[in-house]
Amino acid sequence: MNFSELLGKYSSSENRSLENWNPNRVRHNVYSPEGKDALLLFDKAVGLMKERSLKNPADLLGWNYQAGIHGIWNLDYEKPDSLQTQTRAQLADFAEEKGFDTRENVLNGNTVLNNCTHFTAMWNGTNLTPGTTAKVNNPDASPANFIAWHRLYLQYFEEIARENLRLNAKNAEDLANTETWALPYWAYLNEEDVLMPDIFRDTGSNLYTPYRNPQLNAGTALTQLTNYSGAAANWPKQTLQGLNKNNYMAMGTLIENMPHNQFHVASGTDGGLFGDEGLMLLTSSAAFDPIFWVHHSFIDKLWSAYNASENANYAFKYDFDQNPWNYMFLKPSPDGSLEKAKDKISYWGNNSSNVISKIYNPDYSYDYPGTATNPESDPGPNKVLSIIQAPAYRPVISEIKWSEALKPIAGNAGQYSSIIPLTNNSLALTVRNYLNLTNAQKHNSNPFDLVSEVELLLPNPPAKATFLLTTTSLSSNPKFIEYIVNNPTLGLSVQGLSMGVDECHQKNPTSHSHCNHMPMLMPTTAIIDFGYSVIQPDGTDGEYGYSYVPSDDSKPDDQIVLLMVSNSADTRVSSVTTSLNQNFNKNSSNDSTFDATAYFARFPGLLTNPEATANPEAYFEKYDKGKGIVAPELNFRAAATGMAYLMDNKKLLEVGISSSPYAAISNYLDNGQMQGLSLGDSSLIKAKNYFRSNDNSGGIILDFSALRIEEKITADIIIGRDASYKPTVGFYHVKDDLGTITIDGIDYTPSHSDYASLAISSSNLFDELTGLNANLGFAEYRQAIEFDRTGKLAPFALVNDNIFFSFADANIDNINHFYIHGANIIGLEDMLYGGDTDFDDTLLGFKFESRVIPSV
């Protein structure tokens, strides 16, 4: 299978979603006939669950326990404030007292309670149960886990609800309806669906609660709520911006903030339980309001619609590995045992691949997979093009540490701002280069976009921070700042949910000046995909609203910066990491197979070069092709991904998985993902790469010269082959990155006429890594013997009567025949003069491990 055949396999309409749905359980709109029937069963299930909790608050099938998985409070409606804010020790005491779990389990994180991703501060630094290696070590794991964790939370809740219905079924029809039941969703962004369904307002319903916004309970439309009428009207436009992002975590950040957080605030305001706050306003009580479940079903539907759009991108193992979280839920237990009911999908990050398996193979489907702006008839993503946009292929162009305090905005009391550089001094991104990169016409309607990961601290009660990509000049203009403050739809606004507030800060929500202590600072991570929008010369707004950059040439050398505006002086940004992205699922992206993102990753200095940013491929042809540097192609990513998959799952070789990396990707998409196998994307980033390429010649070096004297290396090697020739690959010693060899004290460069014969002479070969080949159709696994400091090595290949090197000057056709596809993965082009230049005829993946020999 070649790359084109792989793309073709997943180009049909039935394959154009990242999800594999269960068509037997369908989530319907609450206002459809099927949705109304689903609401009646939901009402019945909630009633049964509440009855269980009244008899035994710790009943695993009861309402209290299931809602408590999201967040638990003291369950005292007369005196509710005592467990509004919690430490882990307080939660442990409460859980043991009420019979929810043991104190030891809670302290060690071996519990389902308070597992919503907004409780990161509670679980950060968790000392886990002995025998596990995972540990929560990220101040905010929300962007990776928020939307994924809630998907599985709802799916497990559905099964608990079905179990309650099964146990109370009167006949076969009841059982049949139970087995196909799924949560309906309230699509409150639709203009015709802004009224909360009647059953939630019926005081005799199990879905009613008085601790909800009284206006909603009275039948006021969401768009007409006091203080929300104007803002709520903008929710659809702002939400759909999230579906335009070609980055899972950027999409999740946007959907979490809008509409998710804003709906929680709107539905919980004036709820009258925790002071003026209702159940939905606090993370610890939100799931106790039945509206929570149809709200989150809609949030999940938005993700499902995203996964069927041309912008869709996967959540990757690396995302979850970097943000470990507890994916532990409850399943029905035959004997009611808590430990038997616990289903550990991934225990604090120890099985990220299992999370991916679950979230992309949901136990339900939706009645309509699209949205108003993404009709079902529109082409969705090609799974292959989505999977090769893993984090390993998104070059980081800058990492900025930031500690400056915000400054008051003149003329706007209670508003503060900070101007944060997006790039460092050595790589200053100017307006000219930014416009080149983001100009759709110059990049065949598929421009680049910048994605920034912003680490910040927001005071609790939730302060608000708005981020906008703009220029140094504009961010220093008082009138521009005022415009931003007064334009709520411009920029990405980040505002978390309340984690509980003391009385002083309830009275002073944006300042601590009247209190004798600082408000709690909530670690928050925002992933911002700035999109491609700019401000036109006529002053019209950009398409997506996260960047505001003049498109004229008045200040082409003005620097691009990140402007932050907040309603709290205590908001702090600690770091901003910015990467470059390009969406390969755009229809026109197939016009060229040149991987411009990979080109900039290898030569980041070109981002400051106007000629290179205007047309990267033309720049390569003009300046770098003649040096022997290989043009990066899209299939190189697929080759690296397929090899990484085989390297992480060597057992696949035993069952005859083809040696083609493209067939390996097909195996993952068809079987491996569902089975919870690792794609290998995390290994591509985490592995120490011993290979490197010379910037001037493109020559490849395997460099062990930095090894310590007492350090030894072993290598697992996977050899794949996708061509009729059977090359044999080996390595030889070189003196430097230019490929110089030293024989009998004499130096020879690759251009020397005797270089080929001398380079692979017996005295210069590195025998431990020579004689590597594979039969067609089957990948080979080799384990090299242990070796120590070997200096620098370079690859060669024997193909029929030819010898090919990674140095163009050493080859009779004067081109390079090797390419580094990924960390410790190289590919060979086995034909004279480059053939099809796909560099996948033979592929070698190395998994190096070092160990230190103790000194005697």
MARKE-64713 format. One record per residue: x, y, z of N, C-alpha, C in turn. Coordinates in steps of 0.2 Angstrom, whole numbers, plus 5000, padded with zeros to 4 digits. Example, Ala and Ser with C-alpha at 12.3 -4.5 7.8 and 13.67 -1.06 7.14 Angstrom:
506649725039506249785039506649845039;506449895035506849955036506450005039;
***
This chain:
500449945000500050005000500450065000;500350114995500750174995500350234998;500550294999500250345002499550364999;499550364992498950384988498450334989;498650264990498150214991497850224998;498250245003498050255010497550305010;497650365007497250425007496550405003;496650364998496050344994495550304998;495850255002495450215007494950255011;495150305014494750345019494450415016;494450415009494150475006493350465005;493150405006492350395004491950425010;491350445008490950485013490850445019;490750385019490650345026491250345030;491850365028492450365032492550435034;492150485032492350555033492150585040;492250545046492250575052492750535056;493050575061493550535066493250485071;492550485071492250445076491950385073;491850325076491550265074490950265079;490350275077489750285081489450215082;489050215087488550155088487850185086;487650155080486950185077486350155081;486450105086485850085089485650125095;486050175097485850215102485950285100;485450325099485450395096485250445101;485650495101485450555105485150605101;484550625103484050665099484050735102;483850785098483650855100483050845105;483050885110482550875115481850895112;481850935107481250965104480950915099;481350865097481050815092480650765095;480250735092479750685095480150625099;480750605095481150555099481450585105;481650645104482050685110481550695116;480850705115480350715120480250645123;480250595119480250525123480850505127;481450525124482050515128482050555135;481750615135481650655141481250625146;480750595144480250555148480650495152;481050465148481450405151481950435156;482250495154482750525158482450545164;481850575164481450595170481350535175;481150475172481050415176481650395179;482250395175482850365178483050415183;483050475182483250525188482850515194;482150505193481750485199481950425203;482150375199482350305202483050315206;483450355203484150365206484050415212;483650465212483550505218483250465224;482750415222482450375227483050325230;483450305226484050265229484450305234;484550365232485050415236484650435243;483950435242483650455249483650395254;483650335251483750275255484450265258;484950275253485650265255486050315251;486250375254486650425250487250395246;487550345248488150315245487950255240;487350245238487150195233487450215227;487850165224488250175218487750195212;487150165212486750185206486250245208;486450275213486050335215486250395212;485750445213485950515210486550555213;486550545220487050585223487750555221;487850495221488550465219488650485212;488150475207488350485200488550565199;488150605202488250675202488950695205;489050655211489750665214490350655211;490250615205490850595201491150665198;490650705196490850765193491150815199;490750815205490950855210490450845216;490650845222490250825228490250885232;489650895236489650955241489350915247;489150955252488950925258488250895258;487850905252487150875251486650905256;486850955260486350985265486051055262;485451045260485151105256484951155261;484951145268484851195273485451235275;486051195275486651235276487151205271;487151235265487551205260488251225259;488451275263489051315262489651275265;489551225269490151205273490651165269;490451135263490851095259490951125252;490851195252490851225245491551225242;492051245246492751235245493051185248;493451145245493751085248494451075247;494751045252495451015251495350935250;495850905248495750835247495650795254;495950825259495850795266495150805268;494850865267494050875268493650825264;493850815258493450765254493550695257;494150675259494250615261493850595267;493750645272493450645278492650635277;492450675272491750675270491550605267;491950585262491850525259491750465263;492250465268492250405273491650405278;491450475280490850475284490250455281;490150475275489550455271489550395268;490150355268490150285265490250295258;490550345255490650355248491250315246;491750315250492450285248492850285255;493350255255493850255261494250315260;494450345266494850395267495550385263;495850325263496450315260496350315253;495850295250495750295243495750365240;495350405244495250475241495950515242;496350505247496950535248497450515242;497350455240497850425235497550435228;496950465227496750475221496350415218;496250365222495950305219495150305220;494850365217494150375218493850405212;493250395211492850435206492650505208;492650515214492350585217492750645215;492450695213492750755211493250745206;493050715201493550705195493450745189;493050795190492950845184493650875184;493850895178494450925176494550995179;494051025182494151085185494451075192;494451015195494751005201495550995201;495851015196496551005195496951025201;496851085204497151105210497151055216;496551015217496450975222496950905221;496950885215497350825213498050835211;498250895210498950915208499450885213;499950845211500450825215500250765219;499750725217499450675220499950615221;499950595228500350535229499950475228;500050435223499550385221499750325224;499250275223499350205226499950175224;500350145229500950115227500850065221;501350065217501350015211501150055204;500950115205500850155199501350205198;501450225192501950275190501650345188;501050345187500750405185500650455191;500750515189500650575194500350635191;499950665194499650735191500250785192;500450815187501050865188500950925183;500250935181500150985177499651035180;499851105181499451145185498751145182;498651135176497951135173497851085167;497551035168497450975163496850985159;496551045160495851045157495851045149;496251085145496251085138496251015135;496650975137496650905135496050865137;495850865143495450825146494750845147;494550905147493950935148493350895144;493450905137492950885133492950805132;493550775133493550705133493350665139;493450695145493250665151492550675152;492250725150491450735150491150685145;491450675140491150625135491050555138;491550535142491550465145491050475151;491150525155490650535161489950525159;489750555153489050555151488850485149;489350455145489250385143489150335148;489550335153489450295159488850305163;488650375164488050395167487450365163;487450365157486950335153486850255155;487350225155487350155157487050145164;487250185169486950185176486250195175;486050245171485350265171484950205168;485250175162484850115159484850055164;485350055169485249995174484650005178;484650075180484050085185483350075181;483350085174482750075171482650005170;483149965169483149895168482849855174;483049885180482849855186482149865188;481849915184481149935185480749925179;480949885174480549875168479949835170;479449845167478749805168478649755163;478949765157478849715151479449715146;479349675141479849675136479949745132;479349775131479449845128479849895132;479749895139480149935143480849925142;481049855142481749835141482049855135;481649845129481849865123482049945122;481549985125481650055125482250075129;482350035135482950055139483550045135;483649985132484249965128484450015123;483950055120484150095115484150175117;483950185123483950255126484650285126;484650345125485250385126485050455128;485450495131485350565133485150605127;484550645128484450695123484950755124;484950805119485350865120484850925119;485050975122484651045122485151085117;484951095111485351135107485151215107;485251245113485051305115485351365110;485851345106486151395102485651405095;485251355094484751365089484251425091;484051465086483651515088482951495090;482751435087482051415089482051365095;482651355098482651315104482951345110;482851415111483151455117482751445123;482151415123481751405129481951335132;481951335138482151275142481551225141;481651165140481051115139480551125145;479951115144479451115149479551075155;479751015153479850965159480350985164;480851025162481351045167480951105171;480451135169480151185173479451165177;479351105176478751075179478951055186;478651085191478851075198478750995200;478250965197478150895198478650845195;479050875191479550825187480150815191;480450755190481150745193481750785190;481550825185482050865182482050935184;481550945188481551015191481951025197;482251085198482551105204482451185205;482351205211482251275212482851315212;483451275213484051305213484451315206;484051345202484251365195483951435194;484251465189484051535187483251535187;482951575191482251575192481951605185;482251645181482051665175481951605170;482451555170482351495166481851455168;481751445175481151405177480551435176;480551505175479851545173479751545166;480151515162480051515155480351565151;480751605154481151655150481651625145;481651645139482151625134482851635136;483351595134484051605136484251675134;484051695128484251755125483951815128;483451805132483151865136483251865143;483751825146483951825153484251895154;484051925160484351985163485151975163;485452025160486152035160486451985154;486051945151486251895146485951905139;485451955139485151955132485551975127;486052025128486452045122487051985121;487351965127487851915126487651855123;487051825126486851765123486651765116;486451815113486351825106486951815102;487551825105488151815101488451745102;488151705107488451635108488551595102;488051595097488151545092488751565087;488851625086489351655082490051635085;490051645092490651635095490851565096;490351525097490351445098490651415091;490351445086490551415079491251425077;491551475081492251495080492651435082;492451405087492851345090492851285085;492351275081492251225076492751235070;492951305070493451315064494151305066;494351275071494951265073495251205072;495851205069496151135066496651115072;496351105078496851085084496351065089;496351005091495950975096495851015103;496451035105496451075112496251145111;496351175105496151245104495351245103;495151195100494351185099494051175106;494451135110494151115117494151175121;494651215121494751285125494151325123;494051335117493451385115492851355117;492651295116492051265117491951265125;492451255129492351255136492151325138;492451375135492351445138491651465135;491551445129490951465125490651415121;490051385122489551405127489551375134;490051325135490051285141489951325147;490551365149490551405155490051455155;489851485150489351535150488651515151;488551455149487851425150487851405158;488351375161488351365168488251425172;488551485170488451545174487751565173;487451565166486751595165486251545169;486351485169485851445172485851435180;486451455182486551455190486451515193;486451575189486451645192485751645196;485751675202485251685206484851625208;485251565208484951505210484751495217;485051535222484851545229484951485233;485551445232485751395236486351415240;486951435236487551455239487551525239;487251565244487151635243486651645237;486851685232486451695226486551645221;487051595222487251545217486851485217;486651465211486351395210486751335209;486451285208486851215208487351225202;487151255196487551245190488151295190;488151345195488751385195489351365198;489351305203489851285206490051215203;490651205202490951135199490751085204;490751095211490551045216489851025216;489451065213488651045213488351045206;488651055201488351065194487951005192;488250945193487950885190487350865194;487150905200486550885204485950925200;486050965196485550995192485450955186;484850925185484750885179484850925172;484850985172484951025166485651015164;486050995168486850985167486850935161;486450885162486550825157486350835150;485850875149485650885142486050945139;486350985144486851035142487451005140;487750955143488350925142488250875136;487650855135487550815129487650855123;487450925123487450965118488250985117;488550995122489251015121489650955118;489450895119489750835116489550835109;488950855107488750855100489150905096;489350955099489751005096490350975094;490650935098491350905097491250845092;490650815092490550765087490450795080;490150855080490050895073490750915071;491150935076491850955074492250895071;492150835074492450775071492250755064;491750785062491450775055491550825050;491950875052492150935048492850935045;492950975040493550975037494151005042;493951035047494451055052494651005057;494350945057494350905063495150875063;495350875070495950845071495950805077;496350755078496250705083496550735090;496350705095496650715102497150655101;497750675103498350625103498550605110;498850545109499150515116499650565119;500050605115500450645118500050705122;499550725120499150775123498950745130;498750685131498450655137499050635141;499650615138500250595142500450665146;500450715143500650785146500150805151;499550785151499050815155498750755158;499050715163498750655166498150665170;497650625169497050635173496750565174;496250565179495950505181495350495178;495350445173494750425169494550365172;494250375178493950315182493150335183;492750285181492050295181491750235184;491050235186490750175189490350145183;490350075184489950035180489449995184;488849975182488449935187488849875190;488849865196489149805200488649755202;488749695200488249645202488049635209;488649645213488549645221488549705224;488549765220488649825224489249845226;489849805225490449825227490749885224;491049935228491349995225491949975220;492349935223492949925219492849885213;492349835213492149805207491849855202;491549905204491149945200491649995197;492250015200492650055197492950035190;492950075185493150055179493750105177;494350085177494950125177495150125169;494850175165495050175158495850195158;495950245162496650275162496750305169;497150275173497250295180497750345181;497550405181498050465181498550465176;498350445170498850455164499150395162;499050335165499450275164499150235158;498650255154498450225148498050275144;498450315141498150365137497850335131;498150285128497850255122497150225123;497050205129496350175131495850235131;496050295133495650355132495450365125;495950365121495850385114495350325111;495450265113495050215110494250225112;494150245118493450265121493150325117;493550375117493250435115493050435107;493450395103493350395096492850335094;492650295099492250245097491650245102;491250305102490750315107490150255107;489850245112489250195112488650225110;488650275106488050315104488150355097;487650385095487750425089487250485090;487250535085486850585086486350585080;485750615081485250615075485450655069;485950705070486150745065486950765066;487350735063488050745064488350815063;488050855059488250915057487950975061;488151035059487851095062487551145056;487251195058487051245053487551265048;488151275051488651295046489151245044;488951185046489351125044488851065042;488451075036487951025034488250955034;487850915035488050845034488250825027;488050865022488250855015488950875014;489250915018489950945017490450895018;490950895014491550845015491850845022;491950795025492250795032492950785031;493350765036494050755036494250685033;494850685030495150615029495550595035;495350545038495650525044496450525044;496750505038497450505037497750575038;497450615034497750685035497650715042;497150695045497050715052497550685057;497750625055498150585060498950605059;499050635053499750655052499850735054;499350755058499450825060499550825068;499950765070500050755077500550815080;500550825086500950875089501750865087;501950805086502650795083502850835077;502250855073502450885067502250965067;502050985073501951055074502551095077;502951125073503551155075503351215080;503751215086503651265091504151325089;503851385088504251435085504551485091;504251475096504451525102504151495109;504551505114504351495121504551555125;504051585127504151645131503951635138;504351655143504251655150504051725152;503551735156503251805157503051815164;503251865167503051875174502851945176;502751995171502552065172501852065174;501752115179501052125182500652165177;500052165177499552195173499552275175;499452315170499452385171498652415170;498452465175497752485174497652515167;497052515164496952545158496652615159;496952665157496652735158495952735156;495552765160494852785158494452725158;494652665161494252605161494352575168;493952595173494052575180493952495180;494452465184494352395185494552355179;494952385174495152345168495952355168;496252295166497052295166497252265160;497852275158498152245152498852235152;499052185148499752175147499952155140;500552175138500752165131501252115131;501152055128501551995129501851975122;502551975121502851955115502651885113;502551875107502351805105503051765103;503551805101504151775098504751815102;505351775102505851805106506251855101;506751885103507151935099507451905093;507651845094508051805088507551785083;506951785084506451765079505851815080;505951875079505351925079504951915073;504251905074503751895069503451965067;503551985061503352055059502652045056;502352105055501752105052501752085044;502352095041502452075034502451995034;502851965038502851895038502251865040;501951895045501251865048500751865042;500751915039500251925033500451875028;501051865026501251815021501051745023;501151725029500951665032500251645032;499851705034499151695034498751715028;499051725023498651755017498451695013;497751685013497451625010497651615002;497651674999497851674991498551644990;499051664994499651644993499851574995;499351544998499451475001498851424998;498551444992498051394989497451384994;497251444997496651435002496851395008;497451385009497551345015498151375019;498051435022498651465025498851435031;499351465034499651445041499251475046;499251455052498951485058499451475064;499451525068499851515074499351495080;499651445084499351415090499751435096;499451465101499851475107499551445113;499951415117499751385123499951435129;499451465132499551515137499351485144;499951485148499851465155499751525159;499151525163498951585167498651565174;498651615178498251615185497651655185;497051635186496451675186496251675194;496151735197495851735203495151705204;495051675209494351645211494051685216;493451715215492951705210493151715203;492951685198493251685192493351755189;493951775188494051835184494051815177;494051865173494051855165494651885162;494951845157495551865154495351865146;495451915142495351915135496051915131;496151875126496751875123496651895115;497051935112497051955106497751955102;497851925097498451935093498352005089;498852045090498852105087499552135086;499652195085500352225084500552275090;501152285090501452325096501152395095;501052425090500752495089500052495091;499652445089498952445091498852435099;499252385101499152375108499352425113;499752475110499952535114499552595113;498952585109498552635108497952635112;497852695117497352695122496652685118;496452715113495852705109495752635107;496252595105496152525103496052485109;496352495115496252465121495452465123;495252535122494552545124494052505120;494252505113493852465108493852395110;494352365112494352295114493952285121;494052325125493652325132492852325130;492652365125491952375124491652325118;492152285116491852235111491952165113;491452135116491452065119491552015114;491452025108491551965103492251965100;492652015102493352015099493851985104;494251935102494751905106494451845110;494851805112494651745116494651755123;494051755126493951765133493951705137;494351705142494451645147494151655153;493651615156493351625162493151555165;493451535171493351475173492651475177;492451415180491951405184492151415192;491651435196491851445203491951385206;492451385210492651325215492451335222;492051385223491751405230492151465232;491751515235492051585237491851595244;492351625247492251645254491851715254;491551735260491051785260491351855258;491951865260492251925258492351935251;492551885247492651895240492051885236;491451865239490851865236490651935236;490751975241490652045241491052095236;491652065235492152105231492452055226;492052045220492251985216492852005211;493052065210493552085206494152115209;494152125216494652155220494752125227;495352115229495452085236495652145241;495552205239495852265243495452265249;494852245250494452245256494452185260;494852135258494952075261495652065264;495752025269496352025272496751965269;496551945264496951885260496851895253;497251855249497251855242496651805240;496251815234495851765232496251705229;495951645229496251585227496451595219;497051585217497251585210497151515207;496751515202496651455198497051445192;497451395192497951385186497451365180;497651395175497251395169497651385163;497451345158497851345152497351355146;497551405142497151415136497551405129;497251365125497551345119497251385113;497551435110497251485106497451475099;497051455095497151455087496951515084;497451565082497251625080496851635073;496851575070496551575064496951615058;496551635053496851665048496651735047;496251765051495951825050496351885051;496251945048496552005048496052055048;496252125049495852175048495952205041;495452215037495552245031495652315031;495952345025496052415025495452455027;494852435025494252475026493952465034;494352425038494252425045493752375047;493452325042493052275044493352225048;492952195052493252145057493452085054;493952045057494251985054493651935055;493751875051493251825051493151795058;493651775061493551735067493651775074;493951835074494051875079494551865085;495051825083495551815088496251845086;496251875080496851915078496551985075;496952035076496752105074497352135071;497452125065498152145062497952185055;498152245055498052285049498352255042;497952245037498152215031498552255026;498552325028498952365023499652365025;500052405021500852395022501052465026;500652495030500852555033501452545038;501452485042501952465047502152395046;502452375040502652305039503152275044;503552315047504052285052503752295059;503152315060502852315067502852235069;502952225076503052165078502352135081;502252075079501652035082501652025089;501152035093501152025100500451995102;500451975109499851955112499652005117;499052035116498752075121498252045125;498352055132497852025137497552085140;496852075141496452125145496052085150;496152105156495752065162495452115167;494952085170494552125175494852125182;495452085182495752085189496452095188;496752135193497452155192497852095195;497552045198497951985200498051935195;497751935189497851885184498551885182;498851825181499551825179499651775173;500051795169500251745163500951725165;501151655165501751635166502151615160;501851595155502151575149501751575143;502051575137501651575131502151535126;501851475124502251435119501851435112;502151455107501851465100502051415095;501651385092501851335086501451355080;501751325075501451335068501051275065;500451295062500051235060499751255053;499551195050499251205043498751145043;498151165040497651105040497651075033;497851015033497950975027497250945024;496750955028496050935026495750985022;495951045021495651085016495751055009;495251065006495151034999495751044995;495951114995496551134990497251104993;497251084999497951065001498251004997;497850964993498150914989498450934983;498351004981498651034975499451024975;499751024981500451014982500550964988;501050924987501250874993501850904997;502050964995502650994999502451015006;502750995011502651005018502951065020;502651125019502951185021503051195028;502651165032502751165040503351135042;503451075039504151035040504751075038;504651115033505251155030505351205035;504851245038504951295043505251265049;505051205051505251165057506051155057;506251135051506951125050507351185049;507051245046507451305045506951365048;506951365055506451415058506651485057;507251495055507451565054507151595047;506851545043506551575037505851605039;505651595045504951635047505051705047;505651735047505851805047506051825040;505951785035506151795028505551805024;505351865022504751875018504651835012;505251825008505251785002505051715004;505251685009505151615011504451605014;504151655018503451655020502951665015;503151705010502651715004502551655000;503051614999503051544995503551504997;503451465002503951415005504251364999;503851334995504051284990504451324985;504251384983504651414978505351434981;505351454987505951474990506451414990;506151354992506551294993506851274986;506451274981506651264974507251304972;507251374974507651424972508351414975;508351404982508951404986509151344989;508751294990508951234994508951174990;508651164985508551104981509251084978;509651134976510251124973510851104978;510751114984511151094989511151014991;510650984988510550914989510050904995;509750954998509250955003508650925000;508350875004507750845001507150885003;506650884998506050924999505650885003;505350915009504950875013504250865010;503950805011503350795007502850765013;502150765011501650745016501750675018;501950635013501950565015502550545020;503050595021503550575026503250575033;502750615034502450615041502050545042;501750525036501350455037501850405038;502450405034502950355035503250355042;503350415045503550415052503050385057;502450405056501850385060501750315060;501750285054501750205053502250175056;502850195056503450165059503450165066;503250225069503150235076502650195079;502050175075501550135077501850065078;502250045073502549975073503049965079;503450025080503950025085503650015092;503050045093502650045100502249985101;502149945095501749885096502149825092;502649805094503049755090502749695089;502249675094501849615093501449605087;501349665084500949665077501349635072;502049635072502449595067502349525068;502149495073502049425074501449405070;500949445069500349425066500349445059;500949465056500949475049500749545046;500749595051500649665048501149685043;500949715037501349725032501949775034;502449775030503049815032502949885030;502349895026502249965023501950005029;502250065030502050105036501350135034;501150135028500450155026499950105028;500150035027499649985029499649985037;500150005040500150005047499650055050;499650115047499150165048498450145047;498350105042497750075040497550035046;497949995048497849945054497649985060;497950035061497850075067497050105067;496950135061496250165060495750115060;495850055057495350005057495249965063;495849945067495849905072496149925079;496749955078497249975083496950025088;496650075085496350125089495850095094;495350055091494850025095495049985100;495649945099495949905104496349935109;496450005108496850045113497550035112;497850025106498550025105498750095104;499450105106499750165105499950185098;499750245096499950265089500650275088;501050295094501750305094501850375093;501350425093501450495092501850525098;501750495104502050525110502750505110;502950445107503650425107504050465102;503750495097504050535092504350595095;503950625100504150685104504650665109;504450615113504850605119505550575118;505650535113506250505112506850555110;507350535113507950575111508150555104;508250605100508350585093509150595092;509450535090510150535089510350545082;509850555078509950575071509950645070;510250675065510250745063510450755056;510250805053510350825046510750885046;511250885042511650945041511250995036;511251055039510851105036511051125029;511751115028512051135021511951085016;512051025018512150965013511550925013;511150925019510650875020510850805022;511550795023511850735025511550715032;511450645033511250625039511750595043;511750605050512250585055511850555060;512150495062511950465069512450475074;512350515079512850545083512850515090;513350475092513450455098514050475102;514250535099514950565102514850595109;514150605111514050635117513950585123;514050525121513950475126514550475131;514350465137514850465142515250395142;515850395145516250335144515950275147;515550285153515250225156514550215153;514350245148513650235145513650185139;513150145139513050095134512350105131;512350085124511750095120511550025118;510850005118510549955114510049985110;509849945104509449975099508949915097;508249935098507749895095507649925088;507649885083507649905076507049875072;506549915069506049895065506249915058;506249865053506449875046505849865042;505549915038505049905034505249915027;504849895022504949895015504349905011;504349945006503749965002503949964995;504449924993504649924986504949854984;504949844977505149784975505949764976;506349814976507049804977507149784985;507649744986507849724993508549754995;508549824997509149854999509349825006;510049825007510349815013510649875016;510449895022510649955025511149945030;511649985031512149985036512450055038;512950055042513150125045513950115045;514250175043514950175043515250235047;515850235050516050295054516250355049;516050415052516250475049516550525054;516950565052517350615056516950675058;516450695054516050755055515450755051;515050815052514350815049514350815042;514950835039515050835032515150775028;515250715032515350655030516050635029;516550675031517250655030517450595034;517750545030518050485033518750495034;519050455039519750455040520050375039;520450365034520650295033521450305033;521750265037522450265038522750335039;522450375043522650445044522550495039;522150475033522050525028521250535028;521150595027520450615027520150615019;519550595019519250595012518550625013;518350665008517650695008517250655004;516550665004516150635000516250644992;516550694990516650704983517250664980;517650634985518250604982518050544978;518450524973518250464969518250404972;518650394978518750334981518250324987;517850374988517450384995517050324996;516650304991516150244991516550184994;517050164991517350104992517750104999;518050165001518350175007517850175013;517350215012516850225017516550155020;516450105016516150045018516649985018;517250005018517849955019517749925026;517949865027517849825033518149865039;518649905038518949935044518549995046;518050015042517650085043516950065045;516750005043516049985045515849985052;515249995054515049985061514549925060;514849865062514549805061513949795064;513849825070513249815075512649835071;512749885067512149915063512249905056;512449855053512549835046512149775045;511949765038511649705036510849705038;510549765038509849775039509449775033;508949725033508549725027507849685029;507349685025506749655026506449625020;506049575020505749545014505149585013;504849585007504349625005503649595008;503349645011502649625014502649615021;503249605024503349595031503949635034;503749665040504249705043504649665047;505349685048505749635052505949675059;506049635064506249665070506949635072;507449685073508149665075508249695082;508649665086508949695092509649685091;509949745091510749755090511049735097;511649715096512049705102512149765106;512349765112512549825116513149855113;513249925113513849955111513950015115;514550045114514650105118514850165114;515250205116515450265112515750245105;515350275100515550255093515650315089;515650375092515750435088515150445084;515250465077514750485073514750425067;514150415065514050365060513550395054;513550365049513150385043512950325040;512250325037511950265034512250265026;512150205024512250185017511850125015;511650115009511250065006511550035000;511549965000511749924994511049904991;510949934984510349924981510649894974;510549834973510749794966511449814966;511649844960512449864959512649934962;512149964965512250034967512350044975;512750094977512850104984512650174984;512150184989511850254990512050274997;512250344998512450375004511950435005;511950465011511550515013511850585011;512450585008512850645006512850644998;512550694995512350694988513050684984;513550714987514250714983514550644982;514250604987514550534987514150484982;513650514979513250474975513350484968;513250434963513350454956512850494953;512250494956511750544953511750604957;512150614962512250684965511650704969;511250654972510650674976510750634982;510450664988510350624994509850564994;510050514996509550454996509250435003;509450475008509150465014508750525017;508250515021507950565024507750545031;507750595036507450585043506750605043;506350555044505650565044505350585051;505650565056505450575063506050555068;505950565074506450545079506650475078;507250465076507650395075507250355070;506950385065506650355059506950385053;507250345049507550365042507250325037;507250355031506950325025507450325019;507350275015507850265009507450275003;507750314998507450314991507950274987;507750214984508150164982508250164974;508050214971508150224964508650274962;509050264957509450314954509050374952;509350434953509050504952508450514955;508250474961507750494965507050464964;506950434958506350394957505750434958;505350414963504750454965504850494971;505550494973505750544979505250534985;505050474986504550464992504950444998;505550424998505950405003505650355008;505250305005504950255009505050185007;505550175002505650114999505950065005;506350085009506550055015506550105021;506250085026506150125032506450095038;506850125042507150095048506950145054;506650115059506550145065506950115071;507250155075507650135080507350155087;507350115092507150135098507850125103;508150175104508750175108508650175115;509050135119509050145126509750145129;509850185133510550195136510550165143;511050145146511150125153511850145155;511950155161512550175164512850115167;513450105166513850045169514150075175;513950045181514250075187515050065187;515350115190516050115190516250065196;516850025195517049985200517450015205;
***
